[in-house]
Amino acid sequence: MFNIINTEKKPIKLWLDDIEDAALAQAKNLANLPFAFRHIAIMPDSHLGYGMPIGGVLATKDKVIIPNAVGVDIGCGMCAVRTSLDDIQIEELKVVMGNIRKTIPLGFKHHRERQDKIHMPNIIHDELTVVDRQYIRALKQIGTLGGGNHFIEIQKGSDGAIWIMIHSGSRNLGKQVADYYNRVAIKLNEKWRSKVPKSWQLAFLPLDSDEGNAYYKEMKYCVEFAFKNRFLMMERIKEMFVDNISIDIEFDEMINIAHNYAAIENHFRENVMVHRKGATLASDGLLGIIPGSQGSKSYIVRGLGNQDSFRSCSHGAGRKMGRKQAIRELDYEKEVKKLDSQGILHSIRGKKDLDEASGAYKDINKVMSDQTDLVDIVVELSPLGVVKG
């Protein structure tokens, strides 16, 4: 259940009781937007973002869209595939993970050669200013993981099956679209003498303006690109399983869910623009994915369609430490020992990797217990091997 704050123009409903002050201040800014609809929903993994807290859900009326309420990694999300394997030997796992690192570019790396255009989304609009400009570069980015908290995991499910999970987004393409239209929005808001303070970092665009309509089209392309990016990586990882494991393997249909986007949806009998920034759609019966850290469980979930959260749930465990803070404060040997003791083939190779140590993240068990009214757990997934960007 949620806590509620009624001190602002719109209520803030929070599915956590430990939100940091800076993130709460951002949530209050959202609640005071003149076009905010009904209330603000803050998920249990929430923490400070840029303009809007990660784990925030904002619905707007008056056909308003906010680039910073979507974020720079447009369409970032999760995908997962259940395999027919009920076990994987450690040597087989090491070979598969080694091939993943050789085949899939990680971090800032891209493919050396352009990938086939068949892997890209179709361009169905006449004018996509930023996408058109970045398209050739994007051909080298499709099928790449990226850095930060993006990962590839091999997992063992509570259903007895081996699973493959990927977290990745729209790479530099999404960032270019986000940055371009945020700059456009800032200039227009200054021209209009917008009542939204510039310091809030929430410059907006009317959807029925040329600029707002253009952003919406390019954002949707980036969401599709992010999906295609995850799909291509998953197909190549499946090939690695087939090539390196001696028994026949079958794969279930891929589950895919995004957590950085805006979409027109009907809530409380009104059509509104729902912005999910680090939040996941959890409509009634929809399968979704909530990852933990590389030292904790992840979850396949089924949405409950809770209207109070605008049919949303958390997108992960959520950070409790900034990256620099984690590197500065976490104990390297302790973090490595924690992972080694679980038999996880992890990605903590040096102190600089502590920004993605499990100690930098919230307790996923608490996050899940805070949202029992948003999702039901279908499968618990424990990490076996982790590749980080």
C-alpha positions as CSV (number, residue, x, y, z in Angstrom):
1,M,0.0,0.0,0.0
2,F,1.0,3.6,-0.5
3,N,1.7,6.5,1.8
4,I,0.3,9.9,0.7
5,I,1.5,13.4,0.9
6,N,-1.2,16.2,0.5
7,T,0.9,19.3,1.0
8,E,1.2,20.1,-2.8
9,K,-1.3,21.0,-5.5
10,K,-1.7,17.3,-6.3
11,P,-1.3,14.4,-4.0
12,I,1.8,12.3,-4.0
13,K,1.3,8.6,-3.5
14,L,4.5,6.8,-2.5
15,W,5.1,3.0,-2.4
16,L,8.1,3.5,-0.1
17,D,8.8,5.1,3.3
18,D,12.5,5.9,2.8
19,I,12.7,8.3,-0.2
20,E,15.7,10.6,-0.2
21,D,15.0,14.3,0.3
22,A,16.2,15.4,-3.1
23,A,14.0,12.8,-4.9
24,L,11.0,13.9,-2.7
25,A,11.7,17.5,-3.7
26,Q,11.5,16.4,-7.4
27,A,8.2,14.6,-6.7
28,K,6.8,17.8,-5.2
29,N,7.8,19.7,-8.3
30,L,5.8,17.2,-10.4
31,A,2.8,17.6,-8.0
32,N,2.9,21.4,-8.6
33,L,3.0,21.3,-12.4
34,P,-0.1,23.1,-13.8
35,F,-0.9,20.2,-16.1
36,A,-0.3,17.3,-13.7
37,F,-3.3,14.9,-13.7
38,R,-4.9,13.4,-10.6
39,H,-1.8,12.6,-8.5
40,I,1.9,11.6,-8.7
41,A,2.9,8.0,-8.2
42,I,6.3,7.1,-6.8
43,M,7.5,3.5,-7.0
44,P,9.4,1.6,-4.2
45,D,12.7,1.7,-6.1
46,S,12.6,5.5,-6.4
47,H,15.7,7.7,-6.2
48,L,17.0,11.0,-7.5
49,G,16.9,11.5,-11.2
50,Y,17.3,14.4,-13.6
51,G,14.2,16.6,-13.3
52,M,12.0,13.7,-12.3
53,P,12.8,11.0,-9.8
54,I,13.7,7.6,-11.2
55,G,10.8,5.3,-10.3
56,G,8.3,8.2,-10.9
57,V,5.0,8.1,-12.8
58,L,3.5,11.3,-14.0
59,A,0.3,11.7,-16.0
60,T,-0.3,15.0,-17.7
61,K,-3.4,16.5,-19.2
62,D,-3.8,19.2,-21.9
63,K,-1.7,17.1,-24.3
64,V,1.6,17.9,-22.7
65,I,4.8,15.8,-23.0
66,I,8.1,16.4,-21.0
67,P,11.3,15.0,-22.5
68,N,13.1,14.9,-19.1
69,A,10.1,12.9,-17.6
70,V,11.1,10.2,-20.1
71,G,14.8,10.5,-19.7
72,V,17.9,10.1,-21.9
73,D,17.8,6.3,-22.3
74,I,14.5,6.2,-24.1
75,G,12.9,2.8,-24.2
76,C,15.4,1.3,-21.8
77,G,13.9,-1.9,-20.5
78,M,14.1,-5.6,-19.7
79,C,13.7,-8.8,-21.7
80,A,13.8,-12.4,-20.5
81,V,13.6,-15.9,-22.1
82,R,12.9,-19.2,-20.3
83,T,15.0,-22.1,-21.7
84,S,14.2,-25.8,-21.6
85,L,17.4,-26.4,-19.6
86,D,17.0,-27.3,-16.0
87,D,20.7,-27.0,-15.3
88,I,23.9,-25.6,-16.8
89,Q,27.4,-26.8,-15.9
90,I,29.9,-24.3,-14.7
91,E,32.3,-24.9,-17.6
92,E,29.4,-24.5,-20.1
93,L,28.4,-21.3,-18.3
94,K,31.9,-19.9,-18.5
95,V,32.1,-20.6,-22.2
96,V,28.7,-19.0,-22.9
97,M,29.7,-15.9,-20.9
98,G,33.1,-15.7,-22.6
99,N,31.4,-15.7,-26.0
100,I,28.9,-13.1,-24.9
101,R,31.8,-10.8,-24.0
102,K,33.5,-11.5,-27.4
103,T,30.3,-11.1,-29.5
104,I,28.2,-8.4,-27.9
105,P,29.9,-4.9,-27.5
106,L,29.8,-3.7,-23.9
107,G,30.0,-0.3,-22.3
108,F,30.8,2.5,-24.9
109,K,31.8,0.0,-27.5
110,H,29.9,-0.4,-30.8
111,H,30.1,-3.0,-33.6
112,R,32.9,-2.3,-36.0
113,E,30.6,-2.9,-39.0
114,R,27.1,-1.7,-39.6
115,Q,24.5,-4.3,-38.8
116,D,21.9,-5.3,-41.4
117,K,19.1,-2.8,-41.7
118,I,16.7,-5.7,-41.2
119,H,17.4,-5.5,-37.5
120,M,16.3,-1.9,-37.3
121,P,12.8,-0.5,-36.8
122,N,10.9,0.6,-39.9
123,I,10.9,4.3,-40.4
124,I,7.1,5.0,-40.8
125,H,7.3,8.8,-40.5
126,D,8.4,11.2,-43.2
127,E,10.5,13.4,-40.9
128,L,12.5,12.1,-37.9
129,T,15.1,14.8,-37.6
130,V,17.5,13.3,-35.0
131,V,16.9,9.6,-36.0
132,D,17.7,10.4,-39.6
133,R,20.9,12.2,-38.6
134,Q,21.9,9.3,-36.3
135,Y,20.7,6.4,-38.4
136,I,24.1,5.3,-39.8
137,R,25.7,5.4,-36.3
138,A,22.7,3.5,-34.9
139,L,23.4,0.6,-37.3
140,K,26.6,0.0,-35.3
141,Q,24.8,0.3,-32.0
142,I,22.0,-2.2,-32.6
143,G,22.7,-5.4,-30.7
144,T,25.0,-3.7,-28.1
145,L,24.6,-3.6,-24.3
146,G,25.8,-0.2,-23.1
147,G,27.2,0.6,-19.7
148,G,26.0,1.7,-16.3
149,N,23.4,-0.7,-14.8
150,H,22.8,-2.6,-18.1
151,F,23.5,-6.3,-17.9
152,I,23.1,-9.8,-19.3
153,E,22.4,-12.5,-16.7
154,I,22.1,-16.3,-16.9
155,Q,19.7,-17.3,-14.0
156,K,18.1,-20.2,-12.3
157,G,14.4,-19.9,-11.8
158,S,12.2,-21.1,-9.0
159,D,10.3,-22.9,-11.8
160,G,13.4,-25.1,-12.2
161,A,14.4,-23.6,-15.6
162,I,17.5,-21.7,-16.7
163,W,16.6,-18.2,-17.9
164,I,18.4,-15.5,-19.9
165,M,17.8,-11.8,-19.0
166,I,18.9,-8.6,-20.6
167,H,18.7,-5.0,-19.4
168,S,19.5,-2.4,-22.1
169,G,18.1,0.6,-24.0
170,S,18.3,2.8,-27.0
171,R,22.0,3.6,-26.7
172,N,23.3,6.9,-28.0
173,L,20.3,7.3,-30.3
174,G,17.9,7.8,-27.4
175,K,20.2,10.2,-25.7
176,Q,20.6,12.3,-28.8
177,V,16.8,12.5,-29.2
178,A,16.3,13.3,-25.5
179,D,18.9,16.0,-25.4
180,Y,17.8,17.6,-28.7
181,Y,14.1,18.0,-27.7
182,N,14.9,19.0,-24.1
183,R,16.9,21.9,-25.5
184,V,14.0,22.7,-27.9
185,A,11.6,22.6,-24.9
186,I,13.8,24.9,-22.8
187,K,13.9,27.5,-25.5
188,L,10.2,27.4,-26.2
189,N,9.4,27.6,-22.5
190,E,11.5,30.7,-22.1
191,K,9.8,32.2,-25.2
192,W,6.4,31.4,-23.7
193,R,7.4,32.6,-20.2
194,S,6.3,29.3,-18.8
195,K,5.1,29.2,-15.2
196,V,7.2,26.0,-14.8
197,P,10.5,27.2,-13.2
198,K,13.6,26.4,-15.3
199,S,15.3,25.1,-12.2
200,W,12.9,22.2,-12.1
201,Q,14.4,20.8,-15.3
202,L,10.9,19.9,-16.6
203,A,10.6,22.0,-19.8
204,F,7.5,20.7,-21.7
205,L,6.1,20.5,-25.2
206,P,2.5,20.6,-26.3
207,L,1.8,17.4,-28.2
208,D,-0.2,19.3,-30.8
209,S,2.7,21.6,-31.6
210,D,5.2,20.7,-34.4
211,E,8.0,20.2,-31.8
212,G,5.9,18.1,-29.5
213,N,4.6,15.9,-32.3
214,A,8.1,15.5,-33.6
215,Y,9.5,14.5,-30.2
216,Y,6.6,12.0,-29.7
217,K,7.4,10.3,-33.0
218,E,11.1,10.1,-32.4
219,M,10.6,8.9,-28.9
220,K,8.4,6.0,-30.1
221,Y,11.1,5.1,-32.7
222,C,13.7,5.0,-29.9
223,V,11.4,2.7,-27.8
224,E,11.2,0.4,-30.8
225,F,14.9,0.6,-31.4
226,A,15.6,-0.3,-27.8
227,F,13.3,-3.4,-28.1
228,K,15.1,-4.4,-31.4
229,N,18.4,-3.9,-29.6
230,R,17.4,-6.3,-26.8
231,F,15.9,-8.7,-29.3
232,L,19.0,-9.0,-31.4
233,M,21.2,-9.5,-28.4
234,M,18.9,-12.2,-27.1
235,E,18.9,-14.0,-30.5
236,R,22.7,-14.1,-30.5
237,I,22.9,-15.3,-27.0
238,K,20.4,-18.1,-27.8
239,E,22.7,-19.1,-30.6
240,M,25.6,-19.3,-28.1
241,F,23.6,-21.7,-25.9
242,V,22.8,-23.9,-28.9
243,D,26.4,-23.9,-30.1
244,N,28.0,-24.6,-26.7
245,I,25.7,-26.9,-24.8
246,S,25.5,-30.5,-25.9
247,I,21.8,-31.1,-25.5
248,D,18.9,-29.8,-27.6
249,I,17.5,-26.5,-26.2
250,E,14.1,-24.9,-26.7
251,F,13.3,-21.3,-25.9
252,D,10.0,-19.8,-24.8
253,E,8.7,-16.5,-26.3
254,M,10.6,-13.5,-25.1
255,I,9.1,-11.3,-22.4
256,N,9.8,-7.6,-23.0
257,I,9.0,-4.5,-20.9
258,A,10.2,-0.9,-21.2
259,H,10.6,1.6,-18.4
260,N,11.5,5.0,-19.9
261,Y,8.8,6.3,-22.1
262,A,5.5,8.3,-22.4
263,A,2.3,7.0,-23.8
264,I,-1.3,8.1,-24.2
265,E,-3.5,6.0,-21.9
266,N,-6.9,6.1,-20.4
267,H,-7.0,6.5,-16.6
268,F,-9.9,7.5,-14.4
269,R,-12.0,7.9,-17.6
270,E,-9.7,10.4,-19.2
271,N,-7.0,10.2,-21.9
272,V,-3.7,11.4,-20.5
273,M,0.0,11.3,-21.3
274,V,1.6,8.9,-18.8
275,H,5.3,9.3,-18.3
276,R,7.1,6.4,-16.8
277,K,10.7,7.1,-15.8
278,G,12.3,4.0,-14.3
279,A,8.8,2.6,-13.8
280,T,7.2,-0.4,-15.6
281,L,3.7,-0.9,-16.9
282,A,1.8,-3.4,-14.7
283,S,-1.7,-3.6,-16.3
284,D,-3.9,-6.4,-15.1
285,G,-2.4,-9.8,-16.2
286,L,0.6,-8.3,-18.0
287,L,3.9,-10.2,-17.6
288,G,6.7,-8.0,-16.5
289,I,10.3,-8.1,-15.2
290,I,11.7,-6.6,-12.0
291,P,15.5,-7.2,-11.7
292,G,17.5,-7.0,-8.5
293,S,21.3,-6.5,-8.4
294,Q,23.9,-8.9,-9.5
295,G,23.9,-10.4,-6.1
296,S,20.2,-10.7,-5.5
297,K,17.1,-12.2,-7.1
298,S,15.1,-10.9,-10.0
299,Y,11.4,-11.5,-10.7
300,I,9.0,-12.3,-13.4
301,V,5.8,-10.7,-12.3
302,R,2.2,-10.3,-13.3
303,G,0.6,-6.9,-13.1
304,L,-2.5,-6.3,-11.0
305,G,-3.7,-3.1,-12.8
306,N,-3.7,-0.9,-9.8
307,Q,-5.2,2.5,-10.8
308,D,-3.5,4.4,-7.9
309,S,-0.1,3.7,-9.5
310,F,-1.5,4.4,-13.0
311,R,-1.1,0.6,-13.6
312,S,2.7,0.8,-12.9
313,C,5.3,-0.9,-10.7
314,S,9.0,-0.6,-10.0
315,H,11.6,-1.2,-12.7
316,G,14.2,-2.8,-10.4
317,A,15.7,-2.6,-6.9
318,G,16.7,1.1,-7.2
319,R,20.0,2.6,-6.1
320,K,20.7,3.6,-2.5
321,M,24.1,5.0,-3.3
322,G,25.4,7.2,-6.1
323,R,28.1,5.7,-8.3
324,K,31.0,7.7,-6.9
325,Q,29.7,7.2,-3.3
326,A,29.6,3.4,-3.9
327,I,33.2,3.3,-5.2
328,R,34.3,5.5,-2.3
329,E,32.5,3.7,0.5
330,L,31.8,0.1,-0.3
331,D,34.3,-2.6,0.8
332,Y,35.7,-4.3,-2.3
333,E,36.6,-7.6,-0.6
334,K,33.3,-7.8,1.3
335,E,31.3,-7.2,-1.9
336,V,33.3,-9.8,-3.8
337,K,33.1,-12.4,-1.0
338,K,29.3,-11.9,-0.9
339,L,29.0,-12.8,-4.6
340,D,31.6,-15.6,-4.5
341,S,29.9,-17.2,-1.6
342,Q,26.8,-17.6,-3.7
343,G,28.7,-19.1,-6.6
344,I,27.9,-16.3,-8.9
345,L,30.2,-15.6,-11.9
346,H,30.0,-11.8,-11.4
347,S,31.5,-8.6,-12.9
348,I,33.2,-7.0,-9.9
349,R,36.8,-7.2,-11.1
350,G,38.2,-4.1,-9.3
351,K,37.3,-1.2,-7.0
352,K,36.0,0.8,-10.0
353,D,33.3,-1.8,-10.5
354,L,31.8,-1.1,-7.0
355,D,29.3,1.3,-8.6
356,E,27.4,-1.8,-9.7
357,A,28.0,-3.9,-6.6
358,S,24.9,-5.3,-4.9
359,G,25.7,-3.1,-1.8
360,A,24.9,0.0,-4.0
361,Y,21.3,-1.1,-4.4
362,K,18.2,-1.3,-2.2
363,D,17.1,-4.5,-0.7
364,I,15.0,-6.1,-3.5
365,N,13.0,-8.1,-0.9
366,K,11.8,-4.8,0.7
367,V,11.1,-3.3,-2.8
368,M,8.9,-6.3,-3.6
369,S,7.1,-6.4,-0.3
370,D,6.3,-2.7,-0.8
371,Q,4.4,-3.4,-4.0
372,T,2.3,-6.5,-3.3
373,D,-0.7,-4.4,-4.4
374,L,0.9,-3.7,-7.8
375,V,2.2,-7.1,-8.9
376,D,2.2,-10.8,-8.1
377,I,5.4,-12.8,-8.3
378,V,5.4,-15.5,-11.0
379,V,9.0,-16.7,-10.9
380,E,12.0,-15.9,-8.7
381,L,15.3,-15.8,-10.6
382,S,18.7,-16.3,-8.9
383,P,21.8,-15.1,-10.8
384,L,24.4,-17.7,-12.0
385,G,26.5,-15.5,-14.3
386,V,26.5,-11.8,-14.8
387,V,27.9,-9.7,-17.7
388,K,27.9,-5.9,-17.0
389,G,28.5,-3.0,-19.4
